Amino acid sequence: MIEIKNLKKSFGDKVVLKDVSAVMEPGKCNLIIGSSGSGKTVLMKCIVGLMQPTEGEVLYDGKNYLTMSLEEKKAIRKEIGMLFQGSALFDSQTVEQNVIFPLDMFTNDKYSVKRARVKEVLDRVNLAEDAYKKFPSEISGGMQKRVALARAIVLNPKYLFCDEPNSGLDPQTSIVIDKLIQEITQEYNTTTIMNTHDMNSVMEIGDHIVYMHKGEKEWEGTNKEIIYSDNEKLNEFIFASEFLRDAKNMRTIQETGTIPKDVSDDVKEALEEKFKTDMDGDGKIG
Amino acid sequence: MFRGMFRMPENKAMYWKQFMLQCNDIGVGSLGIISIISVFIGAVSTVQTAYQLVSPIIPKSTIAQVVRDTVILEFAPTLSCIVLAGVVGSKIASELGNMRVTEQIDALEIMGINTKAYLILPKILAGVLTIPLLIVIAMILGIWGGRLAGSTAGIIDPAIYDNGLRMDFNGYNVFFSLTKSFVFAFIITSVPSFYGYNVRGGALEIGHSSTRAVVVSCVLLLLADYVLSALLL
């Protein structure tokens, strides 16, 4: 488990994170969402130790990472796997060399044992064996993300960080990556923290969601609760597109039998036609 | 940058492998260009020295002495290292810059690896080991290039050249040259490492940092050349 307590981060006079607190539980996909510039990447970098916060605590299973000695921090780092937005694969090494690198660095296993582990994790992310000897530039974006995920989990990490893992991927491949992250989280009981502004990811795998707005935690909840939230800023973020607003409204109509006031004109017309309902009246169907 | 570079490595075998890779890249990789430059420098020195030596009372063996001393004292260490600042320096700066911009350095940090020790220290050590060896090769080839040019152009008989090489030879010149080469090797590897490691931005910034690294390295090389000459000669 990772607990963030009163985290603040400033760059000179500019305050980027203002008193953020949250608990990220193991076995769950903990999503940090927000628009660009909301502070979610800075928050993730403070949690993972790539940035030093100005104030606050980051507790890894009760121990404050920020006050740990160098040796303790190194020990924690070995339990962390991270999937970067751009994959961050070592471009002068093959797929196999990339994934075996943490094993070479941190284990004294025989090559055959390491090779078997590499094959196991690459099979887990559904990467075909003919890609093993290729360089990152020779494989697709989706395959690069899968290799990066394999490298992140090869040492069985307790904590998995994903920085916008679907960035640059088509919707279908994005779902594949999301599902892999979710399965790995549940299988290995990792504490997974993911930065994203992909609403598909939020709705598919968001067991616990933290919404950031201008450096503050504006809302916290699950993917079941997010679409019914009254939080205006959250709704403005999620339902920026009319299509998504209508999707939410259709679900509300199905589940509650009432028609929300903010349905688009097209949907209003269709509903009036179908149900002969006065949309400006009590909003009830039938 | 140097703070934190000298900590116990996570895996000595991996660091050794990285060091050997850098020795290959910096040392073996630069052998070709150093060889070509050295031969031509020696050749040009012989031709130009002969051109300036117009007095008949000065023996031709003097050409060999002049070529020997200028190659050992200046051309081999300084000129070769200026070329290496461009070849090796730009490679180091752009490699580290690219790794920084594509978050590969962050990925190594997240894994718990001391990136300054893993990425930079092997480069500096490999440079300090292999560049003086390259300078020794440059000295030999430079002197040989002078002999070849002299005999080919009919400027100086090879026997007279060889005789001139042995006359008034001062071993301290080689010591001075090697001292310079160690200092130059450190500059050539550390300055580009600093610029590459601290790049912020994208492809344009990588190019800028590489150029700046080479320029700063060259200026520091020449400054160090002057300081060492003033102190040691």
HADDOCK unambig.tbl for C-alpha pairs under 7 A between the chains (distance, minus, plus):
assign (segid A and resid 74 and name CA) (segid B and resid 112 and name CA) 5.14 0.50 0.50
assign (segid A and resid 77 and name CA) (segid B and resid 110 and name CA) 5.92 0.50 0.50
assign (segid A and resid 77 and name CA) (segid B and resid 111 and name CA) 5.61 0.50 0.50
assign (segid A and resid 77 and name CA) (segid B and resid 112 and name CA) 4.97 0.50 0.50
assign (segid A and resid 78 and name CA) (segid B and resid 111 and name CA) 5.72 0.50 0.50
assign (segid A and resid 78 and name CA) (segid B and resid 112 and name CA) 5.97 0.50 0.50
assign (segid A and resid 80 and name CA) (segid B and resid 111 and name CA) 6.98 0.50 0.50
assign (segid A and resid 86 and name CA) (segid B and resid 102 and name CA) 6.83 0.50 0.50
assign (segid A and resid 88 and name CA) (segid B and resid 102 and name CA) 5.72 0.50 0.50
assign (segid A and resid 88 and name CA) (segid B and resid 103 and name CA) 5.28 0.50 0.50
assign (segid A and resid 88 and name CA) (segid B and resid 104 and name CA) 4.84 0.50 0.50
assign (segid A and resid 88 and name CA) (segid B and resid 107 and name CA) 6.55 0.50 0.50
assign (segid A and resid 89 and name CA) (segid B and resid 104 and name CA) 6.50 0.50 0.50
assign (segid A and resid 90 and name CA) (segid B and resid 104 and name CA) 6.31 0.50 0.50
assign (segid A and resid 105 and name CA) (segid B and resid 10 and name CA) 6.82 0.50 0.50
assign (segid A and resid 105 and name CA) (segid B and resid 11 and name CA) 5.66 0.50 0.50
assign (segid A and resid 105 and name CA) (segid B and resid 14 and name CA) 6.52 0.50 0.50
assign (segid A and resid 106 and name CA) (segid B and resid 11 and name CA) 6.96 0.50 0.50
